[in-house]
Amino acid sequence: MGNPAVNTALCQCTFGVAPAPLTVTSQNTVIGSNMPAATIMDIPKPPMTFGMCSSLANPTVASATAAAMGVLTPMPCIPACAAPWAPGSPTVLVCNKPALNNSSKCMCNWGGVISVTMTPAMTINIP
């Protein structure tokens, strides 16, 4: 059993240096722990940022690293996620979309894996 992700749940990217709060934009009717519940369609997008990105697949990091003669040079993170979170909760739907739980992952186009690290809804369990 996992915990549902709700608005302000902290997320972390494998190539980022800082956690960032999740913003629920897919719905505002289902509440968990006095905050809107997240769905797999709450894809990370700006202004959500994980501080500095160190993925060489990110064009800004690659160009800064090339300019520094091959020394890895992290650049500001701008998440570029095209696909929804996976897998989501198999049995709990929020507004006809699978609920987002703390075991779901989202892939960034630059190679990072974004995960929910802390959710305010720790007292609620979902599959």
ABEGO torsion letter per residue (X at the ends): XBBBBBBGBBBBBAABABBBBBBBAABAABBBGGBBBBBAABBBBOABBAEBBABAABAAAAAAAAAAGGBBBBBBBBBBBABBBOAEBAABBBGGBBBBBAABBBBBAAGBBBBBABBABAABBBX
